[in-house]
Amino acid sequence: MSRIGKKPISIPKGVEVKVEDDVIAIKGPKGSLERRVHPRVTLRIDSGLIVASVADQTKESRACHGLFRALIANMVTGVTNGFERGLEIVGVGYRAELKDRTAIFHLGYSHPINFELPEGIEAKVDKTKVTLSGIDKELLGKTAAKIRSFRKPEPYKGKGIKYAEETIRRKAGKAGAAR
């Protein structure tokens, strides 16, 4: 049995949870989320807790057990507090700006990159810092990864778009190799 899957998820005040067939819907102060649950995983709600369980102990069932418990816990956290992801733009002349729901990145290419923000994701842009926020952790991570892919940080000068908490392993250039 999965260690993570065994932990019950507490339902905070102001959060509604509905399980119908194989779909769980969670509604809270920040919004609502839905997710289809794998058929091997069963969910039950009792006394303010969501408990995930599996019928058999096959490898796939055990993997789904922990996965879906973590996904549902992220949904509960998202509708109550939300999630945030920071990106930093490093490089001379590299910058970003926000117009309506479009983020415009100037990253040293011959053209600016226009990125339409997905529904449910908000952004704050301060020239070289981009802060993404939303209630869906999966969508937030995909959006941050997509923005980072426009110009990944390179190991020599560290130029590019990096996550705020990311550290770039630096390499010595030509001068370092000759010595």
LOPALUM-401723 format. One line per field, with one value per atom (N, C-alpha, C): residue number from 1; residue in one letter; x, y, z. Coordinates in Angstrom, 3 decimals, padded with zeros to 6 digits. Example, Ala and Ser with C-alpha at 12.3 -4.5 7.8 and 13.67 -1.06 7.14 Angstrom:
2
nr = [1 1 1 2 2 2] .
rest = [a a a s s s] .
xx = [013.190 012.300 013.200 012.850 013.670 012.900] .
yy = [-005.690 -004.500 -003.300 -002.250 -001.060 000.030] .
zz = [007.800 007.800 007.800 007.080 007.140 007.870] .
// end
This chain:
179
nr = [1 1 1 2 2 2 3 3 3 4 4 4 5 5 5 6 6 6 7 7 7 8 8 8 9 9 9 10 10 10 11 11 11 12 12 12 13 13 13 14 14 14 15 15 15 16 16 16 17 17 17 18 18 18 19 19 19 20 20 20 21 21 21 22 22 22 23 23 23 24 24 24 25 25 25 26 26 26 27 27 27 28 28 28 29 29 29 30 30 30 31 31 31 32 32 32 33 33 33 34 34 34 35 35 35 36 36 36 37 37 37 38 38 38 39 39 39 40 40 40 41 41 41 42 42 42 43 43 43 44 44 44 45 45 45 46 46 46 47 47 47 48 48 48 49 49 49 50 50 50 51 51 51 52 52 52 53 53 53 54 54 54 55 55 55 56 56 56 57 57 57 58 58 58 59 59 59 60 60 60 61 61 61 62 62 62 63 63 63 64 64 64 65 65 65 66 66 66 67 67 67 68 68 68 69 69 69 70 70 70 71 71 71 72 72 72 73 73 73 74 74 74 75 75 75 76 76 76 77 77 77 78 78 78 79 79 79 80 80 80 81 81 81 82 82 82 83 83 83 84 84 84 85 85 85 86 86 86 87 87 87 88 88 88 89 89 89 90 90 90 91 91 91 92 92 92 93 93 93 94 94 94 95 95 95 96 96 96 97 97 97 98 98 98 99 99 99 100 100 100 101 101 101 102 102 102 103 103 103 104 104 104 105 105 105 106 106 106 107 107 107 108 108 108 109 109 109 110 110 110 111 111 111 112 112 112 113 113 113 114 114 114 115 115 115 116 116 116 117 117 117 118 118 118 119 119 119 120 120 120 121 121 121 122 122 122 123 123 123 124 124 124 125 125 125 126 126 126 127 127 127 128 128 128 129 129 129 130 130 130 131 131 131 132 132 132 133 133 133 134 134 134 135 135 135 136 136 136 137 137 137 138 138 138 139 139 139 140 140 140 141 141 141 142 142 142 143 143 143 144 144 144 145 145 145 146 146 146 147 147 147 148 148 148 149 149 149 150 150 150 151 151 151 152 152 152 153 153 153 154 154 154 155 155 155 156 156 156 157 157 157 158 158 158 159 159 159 160 160 160 161 161 161 162 162 162 163 163 163 164 164 164 165 165 165 166 166 166 167 167 167 168 168 168 169 169 169 170 170 170 171 171 171 172 172 172 173 173 173 174 174 174 175 175 175 176 176 176 177 177 177 178 178 178 179 179 179] .
rest = [m m m s s s r r r i i i g g g k k k k k k p p p i i i s s s i i i p p p k k k g g g v v v e e e v v v k k k v v v e e e d d d d d d v v v i i i a a a i i i k k k g g g p p p k k k g g g s s s l l l e e e r r r r r r v v v h h h p p p r r r v v v t t t l l l r r r i i i d d d s s s g g g l l l i i i v v v a a a s s s v v v a a a d d d q q q t t t k k k e e e s s s r r r a a a c c c h h h g g g l l l f f f r r r a a a l l l i i i a a a n n n m m m v v v t t t g g g v v v t t t n n n g g g f f f e e e r r r g g g l l l e e e i i i v v v g g g v v v g g g y y y r r r a a a e e e l l l k k k d d d r r r t t t a a a i i i f f f h h h l l l g g g y y y s s s h h h p p p i i i n n n f f f e e e l l l p p p e e e g g g i i i e e e a a a k k k v v v d d d k k k t t t k k k v v v t t t l l l s s s g g g i i i d d d k k k e e e l l l l l l g g g k k k t t t a a a a a a k k k i i i r r r s s s f f f r r r k k k p p p e e e p p p y y y k k k g g g k k k g g g i i i k k k y y y a a a e e e e e e t t t i i i r r r r r r k k k a a a g g g k k k a a a g g g a a a a a a r r r] .
xx = [000.838 000.000 000.885 000.472 001.238 001.261 002.447 002.540 001.800 001.977 001.296 -000.198 -000.578 -001.982 -002.773 -002.095 -002.781 -003.192 -002.485 -002.775 -004.116 -005.010 -006.275 -006.052 -006.908 -006.834 -007.925 -007.536 -008.551 -009.196 -010.488 -011.251 -011.405 -010.796 -010.905 -012.317 -012.602 -013.905 -014.074 -015.273 -015.563 -015.258 -014.889 -014.580 -015.625 -016.211 -017.193 -016.548 -016.784 -016.240 -017.390 -017.452 -018.472 -017.779 -018.166 -017.641 -018.825 -018.838 -019.888 -019.228 -019.598 -018.996 -017.478 -016.747 -015.293 -014.760 -015.586 -015.187 -015.297 -014.226 -014.261 -014.294 -015.188 -015.317 -015.078 -014.172 -013.838 -014.072 -014.861 -015.196 -014.774 -014.064 -013.587 -013.652 -013.078 -013.152 -012.439 -011.426 -010.675 -011.247 -012.070 -012.632 -012.993 -013.165 -013.520 -012.692 -012.425 -011.646 -012.336 -012.167 -012.697 -011.598 -011.668 -010.687 -011.336 -011.041 -011.492 -010.512 -011.024 -010.205 -010.065 -008.891 -008.619 -009.596 -010.093 -011.070 -010.554 -009.247 -008.709 -008.740 -008.897 -008.888 -010.320 -010.669 -011.991 -011.807 -012.710 -012.656 -013.903 -013.718 -014.880 -014.627 -015.729 -015.646 -016.332 -015.599 -016.229 -015.619 -016.489 -016.152 -015.014 -015.189 -014.222 -012.915 -012.869 -011.658 -011.970 -011.027 -011.128 -010.137 -010.622 -009.777 -009.747 -008.544 -008.368 -007.987 -008.523 -008.170 -008.209 -007.567 -007.551 -008.059 -008.620 -009.186 -008.110 -007.163 -006.130 -004.753 -003.739 -002.394 -001.420 -001.915 -001.009 -000.133 000.941 001.891 001.210 000.385 -000.309 -001.282 -001.990 -002.944 -002.235 -001.107 -000.358 000.177 000.618 001.121 -000.005 -001.161 -002.310 -002.803 -002.683 -003.141 -002.444 -001.123 -000.360 -000.508 -000.537 -000.658 -001.960 -003.076 -004.356 -004.585 -004.012 -004.103 -003.367 -002.184 -001.403 -002.113 -002.694 -003.413 -004.616 -005.348 -006.529 -006.105 -005.012 -004.505 -004.105 -003.502 -003.152 -004.391 -005.455 -006.702 -007.284 -007.276 -007.803 -006.975 -005.648 -004.774 -005.001 -005.181 -005.380 -006.637 -007.766 -009.016 -009.065 -008.197 -008.169 -007.117 -005.871 -004.778 -004.288 -004.334 -003.780 -002.290 -001.707 -000.284 000.367 001.680 002.442 003.764 004.231 005.519 006.231 007.478 008.248 009.269 009.448 010.451 011.294 012.581 013.473 014.078 014.177 014.772 016.143 017.197 018.569 019.192 019.756 020.431 020.255 021.252 021.199 020.146 019.194 018.131 016.978 017.078 015.989 014.948 013.698 012.641 011.291 010.285 008.922 007.950 006.807 005.733 004.405 003.353 002.036 001.028 000.312 -000.773 -002.010 -003.006 -004.227 -003.860 -004.134 -003.804 -002.646 -001.865 -000.728 000.563 001.478 002.812 003.729 004.477 005.383 006.806 007.609 008.982 009.958 010.921 012.014 013.253 013.703 014.750 015.954 016.235 017.403 017.177 015.968 015.652 015.329 015.155 014.845 013.404 012.615 011.205 010.797 009.814 009.310 008.428 008.349 007.521 006.244 005.100 003.804 003.252 002.924 002.407 001.064 000.030 -001.316 -001.436 -001.774 -001.896 -003.129 -003.002 -004.174 -005.214 -006.437 -007.532 -007.240 -007.362 -007.117 -005.728 -004.881 -003.540 -003.435 -002.982 -002.762 -001.268 -000.835 000.595 000.813 001.923 002.398 003.798 004.036 005.324 005.979 007.253 008.041 009.365 009.331 010.464 011.237 011.977 012.771 012.239 011.116 010.510 009.075 008.733 007.377 006.858 005.703 005.082 003.755 003.654 002.434 001.664 000.347 -000.466 -001.741 -002.267 -003.491 -003.862 -005.016 -005.476 -005.116 -004.808 -004.476 -002.953 -002.383 -000.928 -000.338 -001.034 -000.558 -000.484 -001.529 -001.556 -000.524 -000.358 000.626 002.047 002.357 003.671 003.927 002.912 003.047 003.285 002.564 002.711 004.096 004.572 005.909 006.978 006.816 007.776 007.763 006.595 006.487 007.205 007.000 007.669 009.172 009.619 011.053 011.667 010.889 011.413 011.693 011.177 011.447 012.937 013.627 015.074 015.590 015.965 016.463 017.786 018.090 019.347 020.550 021.545 022.734 023.803 024.709 025.608 026.829 027.083 028.300 028.088 027.045 026.757 025.464 024.692 023.433 022.295 022.441 021.411 020.231 019.031 017.825 016.746 015.724 014.628 014.803 014.834 014.996 013.918 013.654 012.749 013.417 012.640 013.189 014.087 013.727 014.501 015.583 015.686 016.632 018.042 019.033 020.415 021.010 021.721 022.299 023.729 024.054 025.438 026.252 027.245 028.049 029.252 029.653 030.826 031.895 033.147 034.230 034.243 034.548 034.588 035.892 036.252 037.484 038.717 038.725 039.887 040.104 039.016 039.131 039.678 039.408 039.847 041.327 041.851 043.247 044.236 043.844 044.782 045.093] .
yy = [-001.180 000.000 001.246 002.241 003.476 004.276 004.743 005.556 006.875 007.483 008.749 008.518 007.453 007.160 006.901 006.399 006.089 007.337 008.445 009.668 010.257 010.527 011.174 012.663 013.243 014.663 015.373 016.360 017.094 018.152 018.320 019.294 020.556 021.676 022.917 023.494 024.429 025.091 025.905 025.892 026.638 025.876 024.604 023.797 022.691 022.562 021.515 020.448 019.191 018.084 017.175 016.872 015.955 014.877 013.625 012.504 011.830 011.885 011.232 010.337 009.066 008.062 008.096 008.491 008.534 009.960 010.964 012.368 013.014 013.708 014.452 015.935 016.662 018.105 018.773 019.736 020.456 021.932 022.560 023.972 024.690 025.805 026.557 028.050 028.846 030.296 030.854 030.196 030.686 030.199 029.155 028.614 027.157 026.483 025.064 024.285 023.022 022.126 020.774 020.107 018.756 017.861 016.591 015.634 014.263 013.556 012.173 011.296 010.406 009.532 008.180 007.601 006.295 005.263 004.338 003.361 002.457 002.283 001.430 002.120 003.440 004.205 004.549 004.283 004.665 005.739 006.707 007.816 007.791 008.065 008.220 009.398 010.040 011.226 010.886 011.010 010.835 011.784 012.491 013.423 014.388 015.101 016.131 015.623 014.354 013.783 013.089 013.177 012.411 011.260 010.032 008.845 008.123 007.891 007.158 005.720 004.782 003.376 002.650 001.481 000.651 -000.740 -001.412 -002.734 -003.815 -003.783 -004.818 -004.184 -005.012 -004.524 -004.726 -004.565 -004.659 -003.415 -003.495 -002.385 -001.115 -001.264 -000.106 000.513 -000.310 000.190 000.971 000.430 001.119 002.461 002.497 003.744 004.778 004.336 005.240 005.736 004.910 005.260 006.525 006.512 007.675 008.869 008.621 009.694 010.466 009.747 010.435 011.084 010.522 011.178 012.520 012.553 013.784 014.800 014.333 015.238 015.873 015.084 015.604 016.566 016.260 017.174 018.504 018.470 019.703 020.482 019.772 020.444 021.175 020.517 021.136 022.370 022.252 023.391 024.517 024.176 025.175 025.999 025.354 026.105 026.886 026.555 027.328 028.434 028.113 029.093 029.502 028.614 028.871 028.550 028.605 028.325 029.480 029.613 030.674 030.123 030.605 030.176 031.402 031.594 032.748 032.381 033.265 033.107 034.372 034.218 035.370 035.369 036.552 036.696 037.327 036.635 037.087 037.326 038.493 038.802 040.264 040.837 042.240 042.420 043.303 043.568 042.583 041.534 040.563 041.140 041.137 041.663 041.093 041.371 040.912 042.035 041.988 042.924 042.200 042.777 042.146 043.102 042.637 043.408 042.524 042.923 042.136 040.730 039.705 038.328 037.771 038.674 038.269 038.757 037.839 038.195 038.300 039.387 039.627 039.559 038.646 038.433 038.918 039.733 040.171 039.440 038.429 037.530 037.429 038.494 038.491 037.890 037.451 036.962 038.162 037.942 039.023 039.518 038.801 039.137 038.912 039.635 039.344 038.087 037.420 036.218 036.591 036.400 036.669 035.359 035.358 034.145 034.451 033.794 033.955 033.107 033.732 033.006 032.102 030.859 029.970 030.445 030.036 030.391 029.824 030.640 030.187 030.538 031.115 031.513 033.032 033.639 035.084 035.335 036.478 036.801 038.233 038.429 039.765 039.869 040.940 041.097 042.383 042.260 043.419 043.370 043.693 043.675 042.360 042.019 040.790 039.731 039.968 038.984 038.735 037.456 037.057 036.157 036.499 035.684 035.159 033.843 033.196 032.684 032.787 032.260 031.649 030.667 029.992 028.927 028.288 027.270 025.860 025.679 024.361 024.220 023.416 023.276 022.688 021.743 021.095 022.094 022.884 023.879 024.976 025.355 026.374 025.903 024.654 024.097 023.995 023.582 023.494 024.870 025.874 027.229 027.778 027.570 028.035 027.331 026.041 025.291 025.760 026.090 026.588 027.928 028.830 030.135 029.952 029.050 028.801 028.259 027.492 026.882 027.902 029.134 030.153 030.478 030.468 030.701 030.088 028.802 028.114 028.733 028.765 029.365 028.573 029.281 028.600 028.577 027.606 027.385 028.307 029.127 029.942 031.304 032.020 033.314 033.281 032.219 032.095 032.864 033.300 034.075 033.179 033.728 033.001 033.177 032.327 032.360 031.184 031.471 030.412 030.551 029.444 029.496 030.308 030.966 031.839 031.073 029.834 029.053 028.197 028.240 027.406 028.002 027.130 027.575 026.940 027.739 027.283 026.835 025.611 025.124 025.787 026.529 027.304 026.504 026.725 026.074 027.142 026.719 027.626 027.723 028.896 029.090 028.605 029.139 028.743 029.031 030.162 030.539 029.558 029.011 028.057 026.718 026.343 025.063 025.078 026.245 026.345 026.272 026.572 026.627 025.309] .
zz = [000.000 000.000 000.000 -000.740 -000.890 000.416 000.800 002.021 001.844 000.685 000.426 000.274 -000.408 -000.644 000.625 001.671 002.923 003.696 003.499 004.259 003.828 004.783 004.412 004.143 003.324 002.979 003.766 004.577 005.343 004.453 004.635 003.846 004.698 004.287 005.053 005.005 005.904 005.920 004.636 004.083 002.867 001.594 001.716 000.544 000.421 -000.776 -001.053 -001.928 -001.584 -002.372 -002.780 -004.092 -004.604 -005.414 -005.163 -005.945 -006.624 -007.957 -008.730 -009.765 -009.752 -010.633 -010.468 -011.503 -011.375 -011.549 -011.198 -011.288 -009.911 -009.504 -008.242 -008.579 -007.935 -008.131 -006.790 -006.773 -005.544 -005.794 -004.909 -005.042 -003.769 -003.930 -002.772 -003.025 -002.124 -002.254 -003.500 -003.998 -005.165 -006.494 -006.473 -007.713 -007.559 -008.691 -008.640 -009.658 -009.325 -010.175 -010.259 -011.393 -011.591 -012.121 -011.788 -012.301 -012.374 -013.461 -013.601 -012.822 -012.001 -011.165 -011.857 -011.760 -012.372 -011.803 -012.620 -012.136 -011.011 -010.893 -009.821 -008.458 -008.454 -007.196 -006.814 -005.554 -005.057 -003.984 -003.993 -003.041 -002.177 -000.896 -000.021 000.903 001.269 002.131 003.440 004.556 005.853 006.881 007.574 008.665 008.307 007.181 006.802 006.241 005.825 005.251 003.935 002.996 001.748 001.872 001.693 001.817 000.480 -000.026 -001.287 -000.962 -001.729 -001.526 -002.870 -002.897 -004.103 -003.748 -004.744 -004.506 -004.454 -005.385 -005.432 -005.220 -005.075 -004.775 -005.941 -007.168 -008.317 -008.354 -009.106 -009.184 -009.716 -010.741 -011.320 -010.312 -009.571 -008.577 -007.481 -007.006 -005.946 -006.443 -007.701 -008.272 -008.396 -008.866 -009.006 -007.660 -006.629 -005.293 -004.799 -004.793 -004.329 -005.243 -006.556 -007.530 -007.350 -007.302 -007.219 -005.866 -004.819 -003.515 -003.572 -004.198 -004.318 -005.220 -006.322 -007.222 -006.535 -005.756 -005.054 -003.945 -003.248 -002.222 -002.858 -004.050 -004.762 -005.185 -005.542 -005.907 -004.696 -003.537 -002.315 -001.950 -002.020 -001.724 -002.724 -003.990 -005.033 -004.844 -004.509 -004.358 -003.049 -002.085 -000.842 -000.874 -001.229 -001.203 -002.582 -003.544 -004.866 -004.898 -006.077 -006.251 -006.981 -006.801 -007.439 -007.936 -009.083 -009.624 -010.169 -009.776 -010.215 -011.267 -012.235 -013.283 -013.331 -013.600 -013.721 -015.114 -015.700 -017.019 -016.821 -017.278 -017.091 -018.462 -018.652 -019.913 -020.276 -020.909 -021.301 -022.384 -022.139 -023.105 -023.065 -022.256 -022.141 -021.185 -021.604 -020.748 -021.170 -020.336 -020.630 -020.308 -020.943 -020.645 -020.818 -020.234 -020.249 -020.856 -021.889 -022.491 -022.475 -021.702 -021.502 -021.021 -021.819 -021.423 -022.249 -022.840 -023.659 -023.029 -022.801 -022.302 -023.513 -023.570 -024.696 -024.163 -024.738 -024.296 -025.363 -024.953 -025.811 -025.303 -026.057 -025.564 -026.502 -027.236 -028.099 -029.464 -029.753 -031.089 -031.973 -033.267 -034.190 -034.038 -033.254 -033.079 -031.618 -031.120 -029.774 -029.802 -028.665 -028.560 -027.818 -028.470 -027.852 -027.309 -026.017 -025.383 -024.745 -025.246 -024.708 -023.441 -022.328 -021.062 -021.102 -020.633 -020.613 -019.597 -019.815 -018.904 -017.520 -016.492 -015.124 -014.606 -015.454 -015.033 -015.123 -014.039 -013.988 -013.933 -014.454 -014.461 -013.999 -013.276 -012.916 -013.514 -014.261 -014.932 -014.456 -014.055 -013.650 -014.417 -015.703 -016.630 -016.653 -015.584 -015.609 -014.655 -014.013 -013.119 -013.562 -013.708 -014.081 -012.968 -012.414 -011.376 -011.904 -012.008 -012.472 -011.269 -011.304 -010.204 -010.771 -010.031 -010.440 -009.437 -009.651 -008.704 -009.153 -010.438 -010.968 -011.040 -010.147 -010.067 -011.346 -011.944 -013.168 -014.321 -014.518 -015.586 -015.334 -014.079 -013.712 -014.046 -013.723 -014.023 -015.520 -016.278 -017.735 -018.346 -017.850 -018.372 -018.067 -016.843 -016.470 -017.305 -017.542 -018.348 -019.803 -020.323 -021.695 -021.832 -020.865 -020.901 -020.780 -019.908 -019.732 -021.020 -021.785 -023.010 -024.117 -024.002 -025.012 -025.091 -023.946 -023.922 -022.627 -022.686 -021.493 -021.070 -019.774 -019.325 -019.826 -020.319 -020.815 -019.723 -019.738 -018.608 -018.532 -019.554 -019.548 -018.891 -019.295 -018.670 -017.854 -018.004 -017.262 -017.900 -019.151 -019.823 -020.178 -020.035 -020.392 -019.339 -019.390 -018.420 -017.478 -016.182 -015.188 -014.122 -013.436 -012.298 -011.192 -010.355 -009.319 -008.350 -008.017 -007.043 -007.702 -009.020 -009.756 -009.697 -009.556 -009.658 -010.912 -011.662 -012.918 -012.660 -013.054 -012.932 -014.020 -013.602 -014.542 -014.997 -016.252 -016.820 -017.080 -017.038 -017.413 -018.926 -019.433 -020.878 -021.466 -022.623 -023.305 -022.455 -021.779 -020.972 -019.835 -019.272 -018.166 -018.634 -019.886 -020.409 -020.774 -021.152 -021.608 -020.459 -019.274 -018.137 -017.576] .
// end
